[in-house]
Amino acid sequence: MRTNKGEMIRSYGIFEMNFRDNQDKDLLIRNIRISLNSDQVNVRGDRDKLRLWSLDSVTGYWTDEGEMAPISSGTRDVYSANLPVISYRRTLCIGVQADQSCFMKVRTYGSDEFSPYDQVSYATVNAAYRERGNSWRSFGSALSRPDAGACVPMFCDVANPNLYTANTFSVIDGDEFLDAASSAGQNSDVIGVSGDILPLFNYRRQTVYGSGLGFSVKLLPPTNATYSKGPFYRELYDCLSAPTEENHFRFHRSRLPSTVKEFDTVRIDERNAFFSWRSHPLAWWPDPNQYRACYIKVKLVGNSAADTAVRVTSTVGTISARMGQIYGIREDQSVGNNREAAACIEFKCSGITPDQNIVTVMPLPNSCRRTRINQRLQNYLTSREPYLNQRSPRNFRLFAPPDPLEPMFGIYTVTNVSPEIAKRLALGRCMAGSSNQISQRVRVDDNEAVTFTC
């Protein structure tokens, strides 16, 4: 939250005002009085600096509307301001312009090895600043720059080091949450902050929106110990130009589950797809300019549901000269309990090449039997040509849908210029059973394509 002059605001309440008549037309209202109880302001120095701010919806900055003056109201002291006129929807804030703004250095990495040569650019790093008692007071955001990380604005004008915390998370493309460095053992080599000052921050990793892993740290006032070599900086230039050896907090991309087994007839290094891709009729990725990743969600119920291997085979389906030849095989284990579990398995997408490939889903134990097919998916498959009949209850066969279906079909599709990003996003959505969330752990009852009883 920043003013139109760039200073941060510490908020004590944000609200929206909109007045309409019975015909839903905007009303012009005059002399609106807005008040705040003084006991809502724990920082005594802020009480004399409270002002009313309005949001400019075009720029995203807050504009000063005037002072919140102290008045007595019965047994309570309140701060009050007057708006002469409101003629349209207004978003307002009661807050204090921070006397000093600083920056928190956060770097985003491609893996938990935290190599300085494997930093992720243009990840969004967000921080919500909370006061003791869990009331949020402000927030900051910054993009990670190539090799420079992100410098997230924060206020640093409060002397009490135990009053505020920064709750921070990072996301790519709006829905791929990065994981914060582990707080287990308070290992400075993992967290990125030297051991002599790390205890001052009370660094803790925490779940964000039930999906990614963020972290919380104390907002410490400026001192030479915490501001000279990071992770906090007084000046933006010093933060942006800081070398990787200086203190910083860390996020990293999560790895694909280690239980995944992948086989491709035409091998490709997905971390170096640009140089390793080659044209071939059986290539898993037929177009080097776009990579479409597809996942199917499989549910298993019964005493043997958990830790059951599920194999998905993608073969040529409509090109007669290569009918039945294998593009690739994916295999993973289901996750759940003794009654029900689920797995998200990749298959080769259709729709990019003339071939509409056949996908065969099969739990490996002979005891598993197909007991349910997602009705929406079944209706979609039967309404199109060609259509595959189910020959055996031990598996589920379908022509890979050429359309990017919604999660309600149990199919999850993402297209990206990077095969790694496409796969990671599609897998995360499949695990969450959603198109606008991702999860690191599969949610069993959300939008599966097919169910087997084992």
ChimeraX attribute file (.defattr): number of C-alpha atoms within 10 A of each C-alpha:
attribute: neighborCount
match mode: 1-to-1
recipient: residues
	/A:1	22
	/A:2	20
	/A:3	18
	/A:4	15
	/A:5	9
	/A:6	11
	/A:7	18
	/A:8	27
	/A:9	25
	/A:10	23
	/A:11	23
	/A:12	18
	/A:13	16
	/A:14	15
	/A:15	10
	/A:16	11
	/A:17	11
	/A:18	14
	/A:19	15
	/A:20	14
	/A:21	8
	/A:22	6
	/A:23	6
	/A:24	8
	/A:25	10
	/A:26	15
	/A:27	14
	/A:28	12
	/A:29	15
	/A:30	12
	/A:31	11
	/A:32	11
	/A:33	10
	/A:34	15
	/A:35	17
	/A:36	19
	/A:37	14
	/A:38	15
	/A:39	12
	/A:40	12
	/A:41	15
	/A:42	13
	/A:43	12
	/A:44	10
	/A:45	11
	/A:46	16
	/A:47	19
	/A:48	13
	/A:49	14
	/A:50	25
	/A:51	23
	/A:52	25
	/A:53	24
	/A:54	20
	/A:55	21
	/A:56	15
	/A:57	10
	/A:58	6
	/A:59	8
	/A:60	12
	/A:61	18
	/A:62	24
	/A:63	17
	/A:64	16
	/A:65	16
	/A:66	14
	/A:67	18
	/A:68	23
	/A:69	17
	/A:70	18
	/A:71	14
	/A:72	10
	/A:73	10
	/A:74	7
	/A:75	6
	/A:76	10
	/A:77	15
	/A:78	19
	/A:79	21
	/A:80	20
	/A:81	21
	/A:82	17
	/A:83	14
	/A:84	10
	/A:85	11
	/A:86	17
	/A:87	14
	/A:88	15
	/A:89	13
	/A:90	16
	/A:91	16
	/A:92	21
	/A:93	23
	/A:94	25
	/A:95	26
	/A:96	22
	/A:97	21
	/A:98	18
	/A:99	12
	/A:100	14
	/A:101	19
	/A:102	21
	/A:103	25
	/A:104	25
	/A:105	25
	/A:106	26
	/A:107	28
	/A:108	34
	/A:109	24
	/A:110	19
	/A:111	17
	/A:112	18
	/A:113	10
	/A:114	21
	/A:115	11
	/A:116	16
	/A:117	9
	/A:118	14
	/A:119	23
	/A:120	22
	/A:121	19
	/A:122	17
	/A:123	25
	/A:124	21
	/A:125	25
	/A:126	21
	/A:127	23
	/A:128	19
	/A:129	26
	/A:130	21
	/A:131	18
	/A:132	12
	/A:133	8
	/A:134	10
	/A:135	14
	/A:136	19
	/A:137	19
	/A:138	22
	/A:139	23
	/A:140	21
	/A:141	19
	/A:142	20
	/A:143	22
	/A:144	24
	/A:145	18
	/A:146	13
	/A:147	19
	/A:148	22
	/A:149	30
	/A:150	28
	/A:151	29
	/A:152	24
	/A:153	25
	/A:154	29
	/A:155	25
	/A:156	22
	/A:157	15
	/A:158	19
	/A:159	11
	/A:160	11
	/A:161	15
	/A:162	16
	/A:163	16
	/A:164	23
	/A:165	23
	/A:166	24
	/A:167	21
	/A:168	26
	/A:169	26
	/A:170	32
	/A:171	20
	/A:172	18
	/A:173	11
	/A:174	11
	/A:175	18
	/A:176	24
	/A:177	29
	/A:178	26
	/A:179	28
	/A:180	28
	/A:181	25
	/A:182	20
	/A:183	16
	/A:184	11
	/A:185	7
	/A:186	17
	/A:187	15
	/A:188	18
	/A:189	11
	/A:190	19
	/A:191	24
	/A:192	22
	/A:193	25
	/A:194	19
	/A:195	13
	/A:196	9
	/A:197	14
	/A:198	19
	/A:199	12
	/A:200	16
	/A:201	18
	/A:202	15
	/A:203	22
	/A:204	18
	/A:205	20
	/A:206	19
	/A:207	13
	/A:208	16
	/A:209	13
	/A:210	13
	/A:211	20
	/A:212	23
	/A:213	23
	/A:214	26
	/A:215	24
	/A:216	21
	/A:217	19
	/A:218	19
	/A:219	27
	/A:220	22
	/A:221	18
	/A:222	19
	/A:223	11
	/A:224	10
	/A:225	13
	/A:226	19
	/A:227	20
	/A:228	16
	/A:229	19
	/A:230	25
	/A:231	24
	/A:232	30
	/A:233	27
	/A:234	20
	/A:235	13
	/A:236	17
	/A:237	11
	/A:238	16
	/A:239	28
	/A:240	18
	/A:241	11
	/A:242	19
	/A:243	16
	/A:244	14
	/A:245	12
	/A:246	15
	/A:247	24
	/A:248	24
	/A:249	25
	/A:250	25
	/A:251	32
	/A:252	23
	/A:253	24
	/A:254	19
	/A:255	12
	/A:256	13
	/A:257	11
	/A:258	8
	/A:259	11
	/A:260	15
	/A:261	12
	/A:262	13
	/A:263	14
	/A:264	16
	/A:265	14
	/A:266	17
	/A:267	15
	/A:268	17
	/A:269	12
	/A:270	16
	/A:271	12
	/A:272	12
	/A:273	17
	/A:274	14
	/A:275	11
	/A:276	12
	/A:277	19
	/A:278	16
	/A:279	11
	/A:280	11
	/A:281	14
	/A:282	18
	/A:283	19
	/A:284	24
	/A:285	28
	/A:286	18
	/A:287	15
	/A:288	16
	/A:289	10
	/A:290	15
	/A:291	23
	/A:292	25
	/A:293	27
	/A:294	26
	/A:295	25
	/A:296	27
	/A:297	27
	/A:298	27
	/A:299	27
	/A:300	31
	/A:301	21
	/A:302	15
	/A:303	12
	/A:304	18
	/A:305	25
	/A:306	21
	/A:307	16
	/A:308	21
	/A:309	18
	/A:310	22
	/A:311	23
	/A:312	25
	/A:313	22
	/A:314	27
	/A:315	25
	/A:316	21
	/A:317	20
	/A:318	16
	/A:319	13
	/A:320	9
	/A:321	8
	/A:322	14
	/A:323	14
	/A:324	15
	/A:325	15
	/A:326	21
	/A:327	22
	/A:328	21
	/A:329	21
	/A:330	19
	/A:331	23
	/A:332	22
	/A:333	23
	/A:334	25
	/A:335	22
	/A:336	21
	/A:337	16
	/A:338	14
	/A:339	14
	/A:340	22
	/A:341	25
	/A:342	30
	/A:343	30
	/A:344	30
	/A:345	25
	/A:346	29
	/A:347	27
	/A:348	25
	/A:349	28
	/A:350	19
	/A:351	14
	/A:352	14
	/A:353	13
	/A:354	9
	/A:355	21
	/A:356	22
	/A:357	29
	/A:358	25
	/A:359	23
	/A:360	18
	/A:361	22
	/A:362	23
	/A:363	27
	/A:364	14
	/A:365	13
	/A:366	9
	/A:367	11
	/A:368	22
	/A:369	19
	/A:370	20
	/A:371	14
	/A:372	15
	/A:373	18
	/A:374	16
	/A:375	13
	/A:376	12
	/A:377	21
	/A:378	15
	/A:379	12
	/A:380	13
	/A:381	17
	/A:382	12
	/A:383	10
	/A:384	10
	/A:385	8
	/A:386	12
	/A:387	12
	/A:388	13
	/A:389	9
	/A:390	12
	/A:391	9
	/A:392	10
	/A:393	12
	/A:394	19
	/A:395	19
	/A:396	25
	/A:397	19
	/A:398	21
	/A:399	24
	/A:400	23
	/A:401	21
	/A:402	14
	/A:403	10
	/A:404	17
	/A:405	15
	/A:406	15
	/A:407	22
	/A:408	18
	/A:409	21
	/A:410	24
	/A:411	27
	/A:412	30
	/A:413	24
	/A:414	20
	/A:415	17
	/A:416	15
	/A:417	15
	/A:418	19
	/A:419	22
	/A:420	18
	/A:421	22
	/A:422	19
	/A:423	24
	/A:424	20
	/A:425	27
	/A:426	27
	/A:427	29
	/A:428	27
	/A:429	27
	/A:430	35
	/A:431	29
	/A:432	24
	/A:433	27
	/A:434	19
	/A:435	18
	/A:436	12
	/A:437	20
	/A:438	25
	/A:439	22
	/A:440	22
	/A:441	17
	/A:442	23
	/A:443	21
	/A:444	23
	/A:445	12
	/A:446	18
	/A:447	24
	/A:448	28
	/A:449	23
	/A:450	24
	/A:451	22
	/A:452	25
	/A:453	20
	/A:454	21
